[in-house]
Amino acid sequence: MWGTDVYTNDSAMCTAGVHAAMITTQYGGTFTIQILAAQSSYRGSKRNGVTTSSYGPWQCSYRFVPTVRR
């Protein structure tokens, strides 16, 4: 897993979803991602019990799209 808010496209999406607080390991959930172009770097961090690593340039990435709950 590489990145924070923007993740490399080879990062596990469900684990990244927990990291980004989009879903939980206990209840799961659904989310929407947006595919992004290459980034020059990715910053790692620890959130919600998940640690991601930093990484240099990578050709494709994604981010989570905030969902409006009604």
PDB file of N, CA, C and O in Angstrom:
ATOM      1  N   MET A   1       0.847  -1.170   0.000  1.00  0.00           N
ATOM      2  CA  MET A   1       0.000   0.000   0.000  1.00  0.00           C
ATOM      3  C   MET A   1       0.889   1.228   0.000  1.00  0.00           C
ATOM      4  O   MET A   1       1.799   1.359   0.819  1.00  0.00           O
ATOM      5  N   TRP A   2       0.609   2.126  -0.934  1.00  0.00           N
ATOM      6  CA  TRP A   2       1.405   3.343  -1.063  1.00  0.00           C
ATOM      7  C   TRP A   2       0.485   4.538  -1.250  1.00  0.00           C
ATOM      8  O   TRP A   2      -0.368   4.546  -2.137  1.00  0.00           O
ATOM      9  N   GLY A   3       0.667   5.551  -0.404  1.00  0.00           N
ATOM     10  CA  GLY A   3      -0.057   6.797  -0.561  1.00  0.00           C
ATOM     11  C   GLY A   3      -0.951   7.153   0.604  1.00  0.00           C
ATOM     12  O   GLY A   3      -1.188   6.352   1.509  1.00  0.00           O
ATOM     13  N   THR A   4      -1.434   8.369   0.555  1.00  0.00           N
ATOM     14  CA  THR A   4      -2.405   8.917   1.502  1.00  0.00           C
ATOM     15  C   THR A   4      -3.303   9.845   0.700  1.00  0.00           C
ATOM     16  O   THR A   4      -2.813  10.770   0.053  1.00  0.00           O
ATOM     17  N   ASP A   5      -4.587   9.617   0.733  1.00  0.00           N
ATOM     18  CA  ASP A   5      -5.581  10.358  -0.046  1.00  0.00           C
ATOM     19  C   ASP A   5      -5.510  10.014  -1.533  1.00  0.00           C
ATOM     20  O   ASP A   5      -6.550   9.818  -2.162  1.00  0.00           O
ATOM     21  N   VAL A   6      -4.328   9.938  -2.101  1.00  0.00           N
ATOM     22  CA  VAL A   6      -4.122   9.425  -3.459  1.00  0.00           C
ATOM     23  C   VAL A   6      -3.203   8.215  -3.315  1.00  0.00           C
ATOM     24  O   VAL A   6      -2.133   8.304  -2.713  1.00  0.00           O
ATOM     25  N   TYR A   7      -3.637   7.074  -3.881  1.00  0.00           N
ATOM     26  CA  TYR A   7      -2.934   5.800  -3.720  1.00  0.00           C
ATOM     27  C   TYR A   7      -2.469   5.288  -5.084  1.00  0.00           C
ATOM     28  O   TYR A   7      -3.115   5.545  -6.100  1.00  0.00           O
ATOM     29  N   THR A   8      -1.354   4.567  -5.104  1.00  0.00           N
ATOM     30  CA  THR A   8      -0.932   3.931  -6.351  1.00  0.00           C
ATOM     31  C   THR A   8      -1.991   2.916  -6.759  1.00  0.00           C
ATOM     32  O   THR A   8      -2.647   2.325  -5.902  1.00  0.00           O
ATOM     33  N   ASN A   9      -2.160   2.711  -8.056  1.00  0.00           N
ATOM     34  CA  ASN A   9      -3.232   1.819  -8.512  1.00  0.00           C
ATOM     35  C   ASN A   9      -2.998   0.356  -8.169  1.00  0.00           C
ATOM     36  O   ASN A   9      -3.904  -0.460  -8.338  1.00  0.00           O
ATOM     37  N   ASP A  10      -1.809  -0.002  -7.691  1.00  0.00           N
ATOM     38  CA  ASP A  10      -1.583  -1.380  -7.260  1.00  0.00           C
ATOM     39  C   ASP A  10      -1.793  -1.556  -5.759  1.00  0.00           C
ATOM     40  O   ASP A  10      -1.525  -2.630  -5.221  1.00  0.00           O
ATOM     41  N   SER A  11      -2.268  -0.515  -5.078  1.00  0.00           N
ATOM     42  CA  SER A  11      -2.607  -0.614  -3.650  1.00  0.00           C
ATOM     43  C   SER A  11      -3.974  -1.276  -3.508  1.00  0.00           C
ATOM     44  O   SER A  11      -4.887  -1.006  -4.287  1.00  0.00           O
ATOM     45  N   ALA A  12      -4.106  -2.136  -2.516  1.00  0.00           N
ATOM     46  CA  ALA A  12      -5.361  -2.853  -2.279  1.00  0.00           C
ATOM     47  C   ALA A  12      -6.479  -1.864  -1.946  1.00  0.00           C
ATOM     48  O   ALA A  12      -6.389  -1.136  -0.957  1.00  0.00           O
ATOM     49  N   MET A  13      -7.520  -1.835  -2.759  1.00  0.00           N
ATOM     50  CA  MET A  13      -8.566  -0.820  -2.602  1.00  0.00           C
ATOM     51  C   MET A  13      -9.335  -0.923  -1.299  1.00  0.00           C
ATOM     52  O   MET A  13      -9.624   0.103  -0.684  1.00  0.00           O
ATOM     53  N   CYS A  14      -9.671  -2.102  -0.866  1.00  0.00           N
ATOM     54  CA  CYS A  14     -10.444  -2.218   0.375  1.00  0.00           C
ATOM     55  C   CYS A  14      -9.609  -1.793   1.576  1.00  0.00           C
ATOM     56  O   CYS A  14     -10.121  -1.123   2.473  1.00  0.00           O
ATOM     57  N   THR A  15      -8.349  -2.165   1.608  1.00  0.00           N
ATOM     58  CA  THR A  15      -7.478  -1.737   2.706  1.00  0.00           C
ATOM     59  C   THR A  15      -7.272  -0.230   2.642  1.00  0.00           C
ATOM     60  O   THR A  15      -7.265   0.436   3.678  1.00  0.00           O
ATOM     61  N   ALA A  16      -7.106   0.313   1.449  1.00  0.00           N
ATOM     62  CA  ALA A  16      -7.004   1.766   1.303  1.00  0.00           C
ATOM     63  C   ALA A  16      -8.305   2.437   1.719  1.00  0.00           C
ATOM     64  O   ALA A  16      -8.283   3.535   2.275  1.00  0.00           O
ATOM     65  N   GLY A  17      -9.431   1.795   1.459  1.00  0.00           N
ATOM     66  CA  GLY A  17     -10.727   2.329   1.883  1.00  0.00           C
ATOM     67  C   GLY A  17     -10.830   2.437   3.390  1.00  0.00           C
ATOM     68  O   GLY A  17     -11.412   3.394   3.900  1.00  0.00           O
ATOM     69  N   VAL A  18     -10.282   1.481   4.111  1.00  0.00           N
ATOM     70  CA  VAL A  18     -10.230   1.562   5.581  1.00  0.00           C
ATOM     71  C   VAL A  18      -9.301   2.708   5.988  1.00  0.00           C
ATOM     72  O   VAL A  18      -9.648   3.511   6.854  1.00  0.00           O
ATOM     73  N   HIS A  19      -8.137   2.782   5.374  1.00  0.00           N
ATOM     74  CA  HIS A  19      -7.165   3.842   5.652  1.00  0.00           C
ATOM     75  C   HIS A  19      -7.804   5.220   5.462  1.00  0.00           C
ATOM     76  O   HIS A  19      -7.564   6.130   6.256  1.00  0.00           O
ATOM     77  N   ALA A  20      -8.605   5.373   4.425  1.00  0.00           N
ATOM     78  CA  ALA A  20      -9.241   6.651   4.095  1.00  0.00           C
ATOM     79  C   ALA A  20     -10.572   6.861   4.828  1.00  0.00           C
ATOM     80  O   ALA A  20     -11.245   7.868   4.607  1.00  0.00           O
ATOM     81  N   ALA A  21     -10.951   5.925   5.692  1.00  0.00           N
ATOM     82  CA  ALA A  21     -12.193   5.993   6.470  1.00  0.00           C
ATOM     83  C   ALA A  21     -13.439   5.975   5.587  1.00  0.00           C
ATOM     84  O   ALA A  21     -14.458   6.574   5.932  1.00  0.00           O
ATOM     85  N   MET A  22     -13.354   5.292   4.457  1.00  0.00           N
ATOM     86  CA  MET A  22     -14.523   5.135   3.591  1.00  0.00           C
ATOM     87  C   MET A  22     -15.341   3.910   3.986  1.00  0.00           C
ATOM     88  O   MET A  22     -16.560   3.887   3.816  1.00  0.00           O
ATOM     89  N   ILE A  23     -14.658   2.884   4.518  1.00  0.00           N
ATOM     90  CA  ILE A  23     -15.303   1.664   4.987  1.00  0.00           C
ATOM     91  C   ILE A  23     -14.590   1.226   6.267  1.00  0.00           C
ATOM     92  O   ILE A  23     -13.564   1.792   6.642  1.00  0.00           O
ATOM     93  N   THR A  24     -15.145   0.217   6.926  1.00  0.00           N
ATOM     94  CA  THR A  24     -14.496  -0.346   8.111  1.00  0.00           C
ATOM     95  C   THR A  24     -14.236  -1.829   7.893  1.00  0.00           C
ATOM     96  O   THR A  24     -14.878  -2.467   7.058  1.00  0.00           O
ATOM     97  N   THR A  25     -13.299  -2.366   8.645  1.00  0.00           N
ATOM     98  CA  THR A  25     -13.044  -3.806   8.549  1.00  0.00           C
ATOM     99  C   THR A  25     -14.192  -4.592   9.162  1.00  0.00           C
ATOM    100  O   THR A  25     -14.432  -5.736   8.776  1.00  0.00           O
ATOM    101  N   GLN A  26     -14.897  -4.001  10.102  1.00  0.00           N
ATOM    102  CA  GLN A  26     -15.988  -4.708  10.769  1.00  0.00           C
ATOM    103  C   GLN A  26     -17.251  -4.764   9.911  1.00  0.00           C
ATOM    104  O   GLN A  26     -17.883  -5.816   9.808  1.00  0.00           O
ATOM    105  N   TYR A  27     -17.619  -3.647   9.299  1.00  0.00           N
ATOM    106  CA  TYR A  27     -18.889  -3.563   8.576  1.00  0.00           C
ATOM    107  C   TYR A  27     -18.751  -3.467   7.061  1.00  0.00           C
ATOM    108  O   TYR A  27     -19.746  -3.575   6.346  1.00  0.00           O
ATOM    109  N   GLY A  28     -17.539  -3.268   6.564  1.00  0.00           N
ATOM    110  CA  GLY A  28     -17.363  -3.125   5.122  1.00  0.00           C
ATOM    111  C   GLY A  28     -18.007  -1.848   4.625  1.00  0.00           C
ATOM    112  O   GLY A  28     -17.978  -0.825   5.309  1.00  0.00           O
ATOM    113  N   GLY A  29     -18.580  -1.905   3.450  1.00  0.00           N
ATOM    114  CA  GLY A  29     -19.249  -0.742   2.882  1.00  0.00           C
ATOM    115  C   GLY A  29     -18.960  -0.636   1.397  1.00  0.00           C
ATOM    116  O   GLY A  29     -18.342  -1.518   0.801  1.00  0.00           O
ATOM    117  N   THR A  30     -19.413   0.441   0.823  1.00  0.00           N
ATOM    118  CA  THR A  30     -19.183   0.693  -0.593  1.00  0.00           C
ATOM    119  C   THR A  30     -18.496   2.038  -0.762  1.00  0.00           C
ATOM    120  O   THR A  30     -18.580   2.906   0.107  1.00  0.00           O
ATOM    121  N   PHE A  31     -17.826   2.196  -1.875  1.00  0.00           N
ATOM    122  CA  PHE A  31     -17.167   3.460  -2.162  1.00  0.00           C
ATOM    123  C   PHE A  31     -17.009   3.603  -3.667  1.00  0.00           C
ATOM    124  O   PHE A  31     -17.159   2.643  -4.422  1.00  0.00           O
ATOM    125  N   THR A  32     -16.706   4.804  -4.074  1.00  0.00           N
ATOM    126  CA  THR A  32     -16.434   5.117  -5.468  1.00  0.00           C
ATOM    127  C   THR A  32     -15.021   5.658  -5.555  1.00  0.00           C
ATOM    128  O   THR A  32     -14.593   6.440  -4.707  1.00  0.00           O
ATOM    129  N   ILE A  33     -14.294   5.237  -6.591  1.00  0.00           N
ATOM    130  CA  ILE A  33     -12.951   5.771  -6.790  1.00  0.00           C
ATOM    131  C   ILE A  33     -12.904   6.562  -8.087  1.00  0.00           C
ATOM    132  O   ILE A  33     -13.732   6.385  -8.981  1.00  0.00           O
ATOM    133  N   GLN A  34     -11.925   7.425  -8.162  1.00  0.00           N
ATOM    134  CA  GLN A  34     -11.624   8.160  -9.382  1.00  0.00           C
ATOM    135  C   GLN A  34     -10.213   7.774  -9.798  1.00  0.00           C
ATOM    136  O   GLN A  34      -9.279   7.876  -9.004  1.00  0.00           O
ATOM    137  N   ILE A  35     -10.057   7.332 -11.040  1.00  0.00           N
ATOM    138  CA  ILE A  35      -8.740   6.993 -11.562  1.00  0.00           C
ATOM    139  C   ILE A  35      -8.018   8.291 -11.904  1.00  0.00           C
ATOM    140  O   ILE A  35      -8.587   9.186 -12.530  1.00  0.00           O
ATOM    141  N   LEU A  36      -6.764   8.379 -11.488  1.00  0.00           N
ATOM    142  CA  LEU A  36      -5.961   9.568 -11.715  1.00  0.00           C
ATOM    143  C   LEU A  36      -4.720   9.234 -12.519  1.00  0.00           C
ATOM    144  O   LEU A  36      -4.325   8.072 -12.624  1.00  0.00           O
ATOM    145  N   ALA A  37      -4.118  10.247 -13.075  1.00  0.00           N
ATOM    146  CA  ALA A  37      -2.881  10.089 -13.837  1.00  0.00           C
ATOM    147  C   ALA A  37      -1.714   9.816 -12.898  1.00  0.00           C
ATOM    148  O   ALA A  37      -1.872   9.747 -11.680  1.00  0.00           O
ATOM    149  N   ALA A  38      -0.563   9.667 -13.487  1.00  0.00           N
ATOM    150  CA  ALA A  38       0.671   9.455 -12.725  1.00  0.00           C
ATOM    151  C   ALA A  38       0.894  10.589 -11.737  1.00  0.00           C
ATOM    152  O   ALA A  38       0.564  11.743 -12.011  1.00  0.00           O
ATOM    153  N   GLN A  39       1.455  10.249 -10.591  1.00  0.00           N
ATOM    154  CA  GLN A  39       1.837  11.231  -9.581  1.00  0.00           C
ATOM    155  C   GLN A  39       3.350  11.179  -9.435  1.00  0.00           C
ATOM    156  O   GLN A  39       3.965  10.141  -9.679  1.00  0.00           O
ATOM    157  N   SER A  40       3.944  12.288  -9.042  1.00  0.00           N
ATOM    158  CA  SER A  40       5.401  12.325  -8.892  1.00  0.00           C
ATOM    159  C   SER A  40       5.858  11.646  -7.605  1.00  0.00           C
ATOM    160  O   SER A  40       7.004  11.207  -7.507  1.00  0.00           O
ATOM    161  N   SER A  41       4.969  11.557  -6.619  1.00  0.00           N
ATOM    162  CA  SER A  41       5.297  10.861  -5.375  1.00  0.00           C
ATOM    163  C   SER A  41       4.019  10.585  -4.595  1.00  0.00           C
ATOM    164  O   SER A  41       2.967  11.168  -4.859  1.00  0.00           O
ATOM    165  N   TYR A  42       4.140   9.686  -3.635  1.00  0.00           N
ATOM    166  CA  TYR A  42       3.029   9.296  -2.778  1.00  0.00           C
ATOM    167  C   TYR A  42       3.533   9.315  -1.338  1.00  0.00           C
ATOM    168  O   TYR A  42       4.607   8.788  -1.046  1.00  0.00           O
ATOM    169  N   ARG A  43       2.768   9.915  -0.448  1.00  0.00           N
ATOM    170  CA  ARG A  43       3.168  10.049   0.949  1.00  0.00           C
ATOM    171  C   ARG A  43       2.474   8.976   1.772  1.00  0.00           C
ATOM    172  O   ARG A  43       1.256   8.818   1.690  1.00  0.00           O
ATOM    173  N   GLY A  44       3.233   8.249   2.555  1.00  0.00           N
ATOM    174  CA  GLY A  44       2.680   7.238   3.435  1.00  0.00           C
ATOM    175  C   GLY A  44       2.212   7.841   4.751  1.00  0.00           C
ATOM    176  O   GLY A  44       2.613   8.946   5.116  1.00  0.00           O
ATOM    177  N   SER A  45       1.358   7.105   5.463  1.00  0.00           N
ATOM    178  CA  SER A  45       0.870   7.564   6.773  1.00  0.00           C
ATOM    179  C   SER A  45       0.200   6.400   7.491  1.00  0.00           C
ATOM    180  O   SER A  45       0.025   5.319   6.928  1.00  0.00           O
ATOM    181  N   LYS A  46      -0.166   6.639   8.734  1.00  0.00           N
ATOM    182  CA  LYS A  46      -0.921   5.654   9.506  1.00  0.00           C
ATOM    183  C   LYS A  46      -2.267   6.272   9.869  1.00  0.00           C
ATOM    184  O   LYS A  46      -2.341   7.326  10.499  1.00  0.00           O
ATOM    185  N   ARG A  47      -3.334   5.578   9.448  1.00  0.00           N
ATOM    186  CA  ARG A  47      -4.700   6.016   9.723  1.00  0.00           C
ATOM    187  C   ARG A  47      -5.575   4.794   9.954  1.00  0.00           C
ATOM    188  O   ARG A  47      -5.438   3.781   9.268  1.00  0.00           O
ATOM    189  N   ASN A  48      -6.459   4.896  10.909  1.00  0.00           N
ATOM    190  CA  ASN A  48      -7.472   3.865  11.136  1.00  0.00           C
ATOM    191  C   ASN A  48      -6.880   2.461  11.226  1.00  0.00           C
ATOM    192  O   ASN A  48      -7.483   1.494  10.760  1.00  0.00           O
ATOM    193  N   GLY A  49      -5.701   2.357  11.826  1.00  0.00           N
ATOM    194  CA  GLY A  49      -5.059   1.071  12.023  1.00  0.00           C
ATOM    195  C   GLY A  49      -4.356   0.520  10.793  1.00  0.00           C
ATOM    196  O   GLY A  49      -3.890  -0.619  10.817  1.00  0.00           O
ATOM    197  N   VAL A  50      -4.270   1.289   9.731  1.00  0.00           N
ATOM    198  CA  VAL A  50      -3.612   0.854   8.490  1.00  0.00           C
ATOM    199  C   VAL A  50      -2.427   1.779   8.230  1.00  0.00           C
ATOM    200  O   VAL A  50      -2.561   3.002   8.277  1.00  0.00           O
ATOM    201  N   THR A  51      -1.277   1.190   7.957  1.00  0.00           N
ATOM    202  CA  THR A  51      -0.081   1.963   7.630  1.00  0.00           C
ATOM    203  C   THR A  51       0.225   1.808   6.151  1.00  0.00           C
ATOM    204  O   THR A  51       0.297   0.696   5.629  1.00  0.00           O
ATOM    205  N   THR A  52       0.404   2.940   5.487  1.00  0.00           N
ATOM    206  CA  THR A  52       0.811   2.931   4.084  1.00  0.00           C
ATOM    207  C   THR A  52       2.236   3.464   3.993  1.00  0.00           C
ATOM    208  O   THR A  52       2.723   4.129   4.908  1.00  0.00           O
ATOM    209  N   SER A  53       2.884   3.170   2.899  1.00  0.00           N
ATOM    210  CA  SER A  53       4.265   3.603   2.696  1.00  0.00           C
ATOM    211  C   SER A  53       4.336   4.732   1.678  1.00  0.00           C
ATOM    212  O   SER A  53       3.426   4.925   0.871  1.00  0.00           O
ATOM    213  N   SER A  54       5.430   5.467   1.736  1.00  0.00           N
ATOM    214  CA  SER A  54       5.711   6.483   0.723  1.00  0.00           C
ATOM    215  C   SER A  54       6.306   5.789  -0.497  1.00  0.00           C
ATOM    216  O   SER A  54       6.878   4.704  -0.397  1.00  0.00           O
ATOM    217  N   TYR A  55       6.159   6.434  -1.647  1.00  0.00           N
ATOM    218  CA  TYR A  55       6.704   5.878  -2.881  1.00  0.00           C
ATOM    219  C   TYR A  55       7.006   7.013  -3.842  1.00  0.00           C
ATOM    220  O   TYR A  55       6.455   8.106  -3.714  1.00  0.00           O
ATOM    221  N   GLY A  56       7.868   6.761  -4.790  1.00  0.00           N
ATOM    222  CA  GLY A  56       8.221   7.753  -5.795  1.00  0.00           C
ATOM    223  C   GLY A  56       7.205   7.784  -6.924  1.00  0.00           C
ATOM    224  O   GLY A  56       6.034   7.474  -6.708  1.00  0.00           O
ATOM    225  N   PRO A  57       7.631   8.149  -8.111  1.00  0.00           N
ATOM    226  CA  PRO A  57       6.710   8.244  -9.245  1.00  0.00           C
ATOM    227  C   PRO A  57       6.065   6.893  -9.572  1.00  0.00           C
ATOM    228  O   PRO A  57       6.701   5.843  -9.471  1.00  0.00           O
ATOM    229  N   TRP A  58       4.786   6.946  -9.969  1.00  0.00           N
ATOM    230  CA  TRP A  58       4.065   5.740 -10.390  1.00  0.00           C
ATOM    231  C   TRP A  58       3.088   6.134 -11.476  1.00  0.00           C
ATOM    232  O   TRP A  58       2.546   7.239 -11.448  1.00  0.00           O
ATOM    233  N   GLN A  59       2.851   5.251 -12.432  1.00  0.00           N
ATOM    234  CA  GLN A  59       2.145   5.603 -13.649  1.00  0.00           C
ATOM    235  C   GLN A  59       0.640   5.799 -13.528  1.00  0.00           C
ATOM    236  O   GLN A  59       0.040   6.413 -14.410  1.00  0.00           O
ATOM    237  N   CYS A  60       0.015   5.305 -12.482  1.00  0.00           N
ATOM    238  CA  CYS A  60      -1.438   5.423 -12.366  1.00  0.00           C
ATOM    239  C   CYS A  60      -1.819   5.405 -10.891  1.00  0.00           C
ATOM    240  O   CYS A  60      -1.145   4.775 -10.075  1.00  0.00           O
ATOM    241  N   SER A  61      -2.895   6.094 -10.557  1.00  0.00           N
ATOM    242  CA  SER A  61      -3.298   6.172  -9.151  1.00  0.00           C
ATOM    243  C   SER A  61      -4.816   6.317  -9.054  1.00  0.00           C
ATOM    244  O   SER A  61      -5.512   6.425 -10.063  1.00  0.00           O
ATOM    245  N   TYR A  62      -5.303   6.318  -7.835  1.00  0.00           N
ATOM    246  CA  TYR A  62      -6.732   6.543  -7.596  1.00  0.00           C
ATOM    247  C   TYR A  62      -6.935   7.287  -6.293  1.00  0.00           C
ATOM    248  O   TYR A  62      -6.058   7.340  -5.431  1.00  0.00           O
ATOM    249  N   ARG A  63      -8.127   7.860  -6.179  1.00  0.00           N
ATOM    250  CA  ARG A  63      -8.543   8.496  -4.938  1.00  0.00           C
ATOM    251  C   ARG A  63      -9.999   8.134  -4.711  1.00  0.00           C
ATOM    252  O   ARG A  63     -10.697   7.718  -5.636  1.00  0.00           O
ATOM    253  N   PHE A  64     -10.451   8.294  -3.479  1.00  0.00           N
ATOM    254  CA  PHE A  64     -11.834   8.010  -3.138  1.00  0.00           C
ATOM    255  C   PHE A  64     -12.662   9.271  -3.356  1.00  0.00           C
ATOM    256  O   PHE A  64     -12.238  10.376  -3.019  1.00  0.00           O
ATOM    257  N   VAL A  65     -13.838   9.086  -3.920  1.00  0.00           N
ATOM    258  CA  VAL A  65     -14.759  10.191  -4.165  1.00  0.00           C
ATOM    259  C   VAL A  65     -15.709  10.258  -2.968  1.00  0.00           C
ATOM    260  O   VAL A  65     -16.373   9.271  -2.648  1.00  0.00           O
ATOM    261  N   PRO A  66     -15.776  11.406  -2.310  1.00  0.00           N
ATOM    262  CA  PRO A  66     -16.702  11.527  -1.173  1.00  0.00           C
ATOM    263  C   PRO A  66     -18.140  11.234  -1.603  1.00  0.00           C
ATOM    264  O   PRO A  66     -18.583  11.661  -2.669  1.00  0.00           O
ATOM    265  N   THR A  67     -18.847  10.510  -0.766  1.00  0.00           N
ATOM    266  CA  THR A  67     -20.238  10.147  -1.040  1.00  0.00           C
ATOM    267  C   THR A  67     -21.147  10.986  -0.175  1.00  0.00           C
ATOM    268  O   THR A  67     -20.915  11.142   1.023  1.00  0.00           O
ATOM    269  N   VAL A  68     -22.192  11.528  -0.792  1.00  0.00           N
ATOM    270  CA  VAL A  68     -23.185  12.305  -0.052  1.00  0.00           C
ATOM    271  C   VAL A  68     -24.218  11.325   0.474  1.00  0.00           C
ATOM    272  O   VAL A  68     -24.858  10.616  -0.301  1.00  0.00           O
ATOM    273  N   ARG A  69     -24.381  11.284   1.777  1.00  0.00           N
ATOM    274  CA  ARG A  69     -25.361  10.383   2.399  1.00  0.00           C
ATOM    275  C   ARG A  69     -26.660  11.130   2.615  1.00  0.00           C
ATOM    276  O   ARG A  69     -26.666  12.289   3.030  1.00  0.00           O
ATOM    277  N   ARG A  70     -27.757  10.453   2.331  1.00  0.00           N
ATOM    278  CA  ARG A  70     -29.094  11.073   2.493  1.00  0.00           C
ATOM    279  C   ARG A  70     -29.876  10.392   3.573  1.00  0.00           C
ATOM    280  O   ARG A  70     -31.013  10.775   3.847  1.00  0.00           O
TER     281      ARG A  70
END
